């Protein structure tokens, strides 16, 4: 589940409603990075890249690339979609919740 927490920071919660982690923009802001931290403050995932174009890389706490995204065009019309590739052994649901939370922080919803 994805909820707005204190100060508007999106919280990723367990089905019970208990907070698993919080997504926030890193400071200072020059490179526009977002982090997902667990309830103890440990960094789990970092999201960086061109958020407007949906060209995003996600790395885990060890710095390993665990996901990348790209905007793709349909062969007909002007519609586009986003391709998300998640590395084996990575919690795809958690990565997707993190990506949705970043969009929410950026006001893309």
WOZI-V553778 format. One record per backbone hydrogen bond with DSSP energy under -1.0 kcal/mol. NH is the residue of the N-H (numbers start at 0). CO is the residue of the C=O. Records with the same first field share a line. If there is no record, write none. Layout:
NH=CO, CO
//
This chain:
2=10
4=8
7=4
8=5
10=2
11=20
12=0
13=17
16=13
19=11
20=11
21=36
22=9
23=34
25=32
31=28
33=46
34=23
35=44
36=21
37=41
38=19
40=37
43=35
44=35
45=58
46=33
47=56
49=54
50=48
54=49
56=47
57=66
58=45
59=63
62=59
65=57
66=57
67=84
68=55
69=82
71=80
73=78
80=71
82=69
84=67
86=65
89=86
91=89
94=90
95=91
96=92
97=93
98=94
99=95
100=96
101=97
102=98
103=99
104=100
105=101
106=103
107=102
//
